[in-house]
Amino acid sequence: MNDIRQTEIHTAEPLLPKPSVFEFEMANEELKRHKPPGVDQIPAELIKEMGRKIRSEIHILTNSIWNKEELPEEWSKSIILSIYKKGDKNRY
């Protein structure tokens, strides 16, 4: 008789299900307008107004990244700009 043993995998984080279409749409609804875009240069207004087909494709991409557990290298980059509202711009 073969002795088959199951191995338990202990992780620091519980396994979470990938984001559902509903969760993805809710996150889309919470995007704030009139904010500067990220490195992708896609403003929130454009994302919010995309058609269902494009949002579906983005959801598929997001789930693919979720399954691979690895972010694209480009997503680790950001550009931070200071926007002065008042005072001496040369001070900092």
Residue frames as qw, qx, qy, qz and C-alpha x, y, z in Angstrom:
[[0.000, 0.889, 0.459, 0.000, 0.00, 0.00, 0.00],
 [0.392, 0.461, -0.027, 0.795, 1.32, 3.47, -0.93],
 [0.339, -0.613, -0.448, 0.555, 1.67, 5.91, 1.92],
 [0.204, 0.619, 0.275, 0.707, 0.33, 9.22, 0.61],
 [0.342, -0.536, -0.429, 0.641, 0.83, 12.15, 2.92],
 [0.164, 0.881, 0.290, 0.336, -0.53, 15.61, 2.56],
 [0.479, -0.017, -0.217, 0.850, 1.78, 18.49, 3.21],
 [0.098, -0.889, -0.411, 0.175, 0.35, 21.46, 5.00],
 [0.425, 0.417, 0.055, 0.802, 1.44, 24.84, 3.72],
 [0.311, -0.770, -0.379, 0.409, 1.65, 27.57, 6.32],
 [0.367, 0.534, 0.158, 0.745, 1.83, 31.09, 5.00],
 [0.180, -0.149, -0.369, 0.900, 2.14, 34.40, 6.76],
 [0.384, 0.152, -0.014, -0.910, -1.01, 35.61, 5.02],
 [0.611, 0.273, 0.702, -0.245, -4.26, 33.75, 4.50],
 [0.240, 0.134, 0.713, 0.646, -4.97, 32.83, 0.89],
 [0.303, 0.502, 0.270, -0.763, -7.32, 35.42, -0.49],
 [0.594, 0.507, 0.606, 0.151, -9.58, 34.94, -3.48],
 [0.310, 0.098, 0.325, 0.888, -8.80, 37.02, -6.53],
 [0.213, 0.305, 0.210, -0.904, -10.86, 40.22, -6.90],
 [0.390, 0.496, 0.776, 0.009, -14.35, 39.61, -8.25],
 [0.190, 0.491, 0.443, 0.726, -15.94, 41.64, -11.04],
 [0.323, -0.850, -0.389, -0.147, -18.13, 43.29, -8.38],
 [0.584, -0.639, -0.029, 0.500, -15.10, 44.29, -6.26],
 [0.468, 0.055, 0.353, 0.808, -13.33, 45.60, -9.34],
 [0.009, 0.670, 0.464, 0.579, -16.36, 47.72, -10.32],
 [0.455, -0.839, -0.282, 0.096, -16.66, 49.05, -6.74],
 [0.579, -0.403, 0.123, 0.698, -12.99, 50.08, -6.78],
 [0.298, 0.350, 0.445, 0.768, -13.62, 51.82, -10.10],
 [0.199, -0.823, -0.440, -0.301, -16.51, 53.75, -8.56],
 [0.554, -0.760, -0.134, 0.310, -14.26, 54.95, -5.71],
 [0.593, 0.160, 0.144, 0.776, -11.63, 56.47, -8.03],
 [0.097, -0.784, -0.240, 0.565, -11.31, 60.16, -7.33],
 [0.517, 0.732, 0.275, 0.348, -11.57, 62.58, -10.23],
 [0.100, 0.951, -0.112, 0.269, -9.24, 65.54, -10.79],
 [0.682, -0.606, 0.357, 0.197, -6.16, 63.76, -9.41],
 [0.223, 0.698, -0.601, -0.318, -2.88, 63.55, -11.33],
 [0.955, 0.156, -0.197, -0.158, -2.42, 60.25, -13.19],
 [0.765, -0.480, 0.383, 0.194, 0.22, 57.71, -12.22],
 [0.308, -0.437, 0.658, 0.531, 3.16, 56.51, -14.32],
 [0.425, 0.344, 0.795, 0.262, 0.72, 55.00, -16.82],
 [0.027, 0.129, -0.166, -0.977, -0.54, 58.55, -17.51],
 [0.246, -0.432, -0.761, -0.416, -4.14, 57.31, -17.47],
 [0.213, -0.249, 0.299, -0.896, -6.35, 59.79, -15.61],
 [0.211, 0.192, 0.863, -0.417, -9.03, 58.47, -13.26],
 [0.504, 0.446, 0.121, -0.730, -11.68, 60.21, -15.38],
 [0.487, 0.381, -0.648, -0.445, -10.75, 58.04, -18.37],
 [0.118, 0.055, -0.980, 0.150, -10.79, 54.84, -16.33],
 [0.312, 0.292, 0.639, -0.639, -14.17, 55.74, -14.86],
 [0.556, 0.510, 0.004, -0.656, -15.65, 56.40, -18.30],
 [0.070, 0.292, -0.890, -0.344, -14.24, 53.29, -20.01],
 [0.752, -0.016, -0.324, -0.574, -16.75, 50.90, -21.47],
 [0.862, -0.307, 0.307, -0.260, -17.61, 47.59, -19.86],
 [0.931, 0.321, -0.104, 0.144, -15.46, 45.65, -22.38],
 [0.375, 0.654, -0.435, 0.493, -12.29, 47.60, -21.54],
 [0.460, -0.569, 0.462, -0.501, -12.93, 47.32, -17.79],
 [0.979, -0.060, 0.121, -0.152, -13.44, 43.58, -18.27],
 [0.781, 0.463, -0.272, 0.320, -10.05, 43.32, -20.00],
 [0.022, 0.665, -0.488, 0.565, -8.39, 45.26, -17.17],
 [0.765, -0.386, 0.323, -0.401, -10.05, 42.91, -14.67],
 [0.980, 0.176, -0.067, 0.069, -8.65, 39.91, -16.58],
 [0.485, 0.606, -0.399, 0.489, -5.18, 41.52, -16.50],
 [0.349, -0.617, 0.431, -0.559, -5.51, 42.20, -12.77],
 [0.924, -0.212, 0.210, -0.240, -6.48, 38.58, -12.09],
 [0.859, 0.388, -0.232, 0.239, -3.55, 37.35, -14.18],
 [0.180, 0.636, -0.479, 0.578, -1.17, 39.43, -12.07],
 [0.655, -0.469, 0.326, -0.495, -2.93, 38.18, -8.92],
 [0.997, 0.009, 0.013, -0.071, -2.43, 34.56, -9.96],
 [0.718, 0.460, -0.308, 0.422, 1.26, 35.09, -10.80],
 [0.603, -0.742, -0.157, 0.249, 1.78, 36.98, -7.52],
 [0.547, -0.203, 0.186, 0.790, 4.20, 39.32, -9.26],
 [0.217, 0.873, 0.199, -0.390, 3.66, 42.93, -10.26],
 [0.674, 0.613, 0.102, 0.399, 4.97, 44.20, -13.58],
 [0.592, -0.157, -0.136, 0.779, 8.27, 46.04, -13.02],
 [0.091, 0.445, 0.224, 0.862, 6.80, 49.24, -14.46],
 [0.479, -0.711, -0.401, -0.322, 4.27, 49.35, -11.64],
 [0.685, -0.466, -0.282, 0.484, 7.02, 49.87, -9.07],
 [0.357, 0.117, 0.070, 0.924, 7.90, 53.28, -10.49],
 [0.043, -0.859, -0.503, 0.089, 6.26, 56.53, -9.56],
 [0.318, 0.404, 0.024, 0.857, 6.76, 60.20, -10.18],
 [0.311, -0.726, -0.496, 0.360, 6.24, 62.59, -7.30],
 [0.253, 0.506, 0.131, 0.814, 5.83, 66.27, -8.02],
 [0.184, -0.444, -0.497, 0.723, 5.54, 69.05, -5.48],
 [0.053, 0.680, 0.468, 0.561, 2.74, 71.47, -6.17],
 [0.244, -0.149, -0.381, 0.879, 3.26, 74.74, -4.36],
 [0.056, -0.767, -0.623, -0.146, 0.16, 76.59, -3.33],
 [0.098, -0.975, -0.006, -0.199, 1.81, 79.52, -1.58],
 [0.637, -0.672, 0.264, 0.269, 5.15, 80.66, -0.23],
 [0.078, 0.760, -0.558, -0.324, 8.65, 80.63, -1.69],
 [0.947, 0.277, -0.078, -0.144, 9.04, 77.91, -4.35],
 [0.553, 0.581, -0.519, 0.295, 12.83, 77.98, -3.93],
 [0.471, -0.635, 0.432, -0.434, 12.70, 77.30, -0.20],
 [0.866, -0.187, 0.450, -0.109, 12.76, 73.51, -0.50]]
